Amino acid sequence: MKQGEKRATQMLEKLRKSGCRMTPQRLAVIRILGHSTHHPSVEQIFAEMRDDFPATSLATVYKTVTLLKGLGEVLELGFGAGSNHYDGRLPVAHPHLVCTKCAKIEDAELDSMELMARELAEKSGYQITNHRLDFFGLCSHCRPRA
């Protein structure tokens, strides 16, 4: 089973266990979040499912994303201006790369993240419950060619 389908199945099972009704619209939101590597906003999810569900409201998508976030199945990424983006493929704290020109968001592979959090907790005395690290710059498509 591919990663996207596996994540969609995990989210679906979590919703079922919590007693939530399963509607075709909710299934569509789950599939989009499970398969998406570009960290979509609610508006982007809504636009992606509009052809299949023209009567679906933006509020329905917001409610489903909020429900999934509350169950720990999506990671919300806020960047100040504009709407939040959501990561359904990897809903745990991890670093991201953000293009300052096109606003593309990608997962960053950084093996030392947990080690860094533990070291910081030891040195500061904090009990760290969550963390976030984002790197901003120009993606390979926006960066001028030399």
C-alpha positions as CSV (number, residue, x, y, z in Angstrom):
1,M,0.0,0.0,0.0
2,K,1.4,3.4,-1.0
3,Q,2.0,6.0,1.7
4,G,-0.8,8.3,0.7
5,E,-3.4,5.5,0.8
6,K,-2.0,4.2,4.1
7,R,-2.3,7.7,5.7
8,A,-5.9,8.0,4.3
9,T,-6.8,4.7,5.8
10,Q,-5.3,5.6,9.2
11,M,-7.2,8.9,9.3
12,L,-10.4,7.1,8.3
13,E,-10.0,4.5,11.1
14,K,-9.3,7.2,13.7
15,L,-12.6,9.0,12.6
16,R,-14.5,5.8,12.8
17,K,-13.2,4.9,16.2
18,S,-14.2,8.4,17.5
19,G,-17.7,7.8,16.3
20,C,-17.8,10.3,13.5
21,R,-20.2,9.9,10.6
22,M,-18.4,9.1,7.4
23,T,-19.7,11.1,4.4
24,P,-18.4,11.1,0.8
25,Q,-17.2,14.7,1.4
26,R,-15.2,13.7,4.5
27,L,-13.7,10.8,2.6
28,A,-12.6,13.2,-0.2
29,V,-10.9,15.6,2.3
30,I,-9.2,12.6,3.9
31,R,-7.9,11.3,0.6
32,I,-6.7,14.7,-0.5
33,L,-4.8,15.2,2.8
34,G,-3.4,11.7,2.9
35,H,-2.1,11.9,-0.7
36,S,-0.9,15.5,-0.8
37,T,2.7,16.3,-0.6
38,H,2.2,20.1,-1.0
39,H,0.6,20.9,2.4
40,P,-2.7,22.3,1.1
41,S,-4.8,25.1,2.6
42,V,-8.5,24.5,3.3
43,E,-9.3,26.6,0.2
44,Q,-7.0,24.4,-1.9
45,I,-8.7,21.3,-0.6
46,F,-12.1,22.8,-1.4
47,A,-11.0,23.7,-4.9
48,E,-9.6,20.2,-5.5
49,M,-12.9,18.5,-4.5
50,R,-15.3,21.1,-6.1
51,D,-15.8,19.2,-9.4
52,D,-16.8,16.0,-7.6
53,F,-18.9,17.7,-4.8
54,P,-20.2,21.0,-6.2
55,A,-22.7,21.4,-3.3
56,T,-20.0,21.1,-0.6
57,S,-19.4,24.2,1.3
58,L,-16.1,25.6,2.5
59,A,-17.4,25.2,6.1
60,T,-17.7,21.4,5.5
61,V,-14.0,21.3,4.6
62,Y,-13.0,23.5,7.6
63,K,-15.0,21.3,10.0
64,T,-13.4,18.1,8.7
65,V,-9.9,19.5,8.8
66,T,-10.5,20.8,12.3
67,L,-11.8,17.4,13.4
68,L,-8.8,15.7,12.0
69,K,-6.5,18.2,13.6
70,G,-8.2,17.6,17.0
71,L,-7.6,13.8,16.6
72,G,-3.9,14.4,15.9
73,E,-4.2,13.3,12.3
74,V,-3.1,16.5,10.6
75,L,-0.5,19.1,11.4
76,E,-1.5,22.7,11.0
77,L,1.1,25.1,9.6
78,G,0.5,28.8,10.1
79,F,2.7,31.3,8.4
80,G,1.2,34.6,9.3
81,A,-0.2,36.2,6.2
82,G,-2.8,34.1,4.3
83,S,-4.5,30.9,5.4
84,N,-3.0,27.9,7.3
85,H,-1.8,24.9,5.5
86,Y,-2.2,21.2,6.6
87,D,0.1,18.2,6.5
88,G,-1.8,14.9,6.5
89,R,1.0,12.7,5.4
90,L,3.3,13.4,8.4
91,P,1.2,14.8,11.3
92,V,4.0,15.2,13.8
93,A,6.4,18.0,14.4
94,H,9.1,18.1,11.6
95,P,10.9,20.8,9.7
96,H,9.7,22.4,6.5
97,L,11.2,24.2,3.5
98,V,9.1,27.2,2.4
99,C,9.6,29.1,-0.8
100,T,9.3,32.8,-0.3
101,K,8.4,33.4,-3.9
102,C,5.8,30.8,-4.8
103,A,4.9,29.7,-1.3
104,K,5.6,26.0,-2.0
105,I,6.0,24.0,1.3
106,E,8.0,20.8,1.4
107,D,9.0,18.4,4.2
108,A,12.6,18.7,5.2
109,E,14.5,15.6,6.1
110,L,16.5,16.4,9.2
111,D,17.7,13.5,11.3
112,S,19.0,15.7,14.1
113,M,15.7,17.3,15.0
114,E,14.8,15.1,17.9
115,L,18.4,15.2,19.2
116,M,18.3,19.0,19.1
117,A,15.0,19.1,21.0
118,R,16.3,16.8,23.7
119,E,19.5,18.8,24.0
120,L,17.6,22.0,24.3
121,A,15.3,20.6,27.0
122,E,18.3,19.4,29.0
123,K,20.1,22.7,28.8
124,S,17.0,24.9,29.4
125,G,15.1,22.9,31.9
126,Y,12.0,23.1,29.7
127,Q,9.7,20.2,29.2
128,I,9.3,20.5,25.5
129,T,5.9,19.4,24.3
130,N,6.1,20.5,20.7
131,H,8.4,22.2,18.3
132,R,8.5,23.7,14.9
133,L,11.4,24.6,12.6
134,D,10.9,26.1,9.1
135,F,13.5,27.2,6.6
136,F,12.7,30.0,4.2
137,G,14.3,30.6,0.8
138,L,13.8,30.1,-2.9
139,C,12.9,26.6,-4.3
140,S,14.7,25.2,-7.3
141,H,12.0,26.4,-9.7
142,C,12.1,30.0,-8.4
143,R,15.8,30.4,-7.8
144,P,17.6,32.2,-10.6
145,R,19.7,30.0,-12.7
146,A,23.4,30.8,-12.6
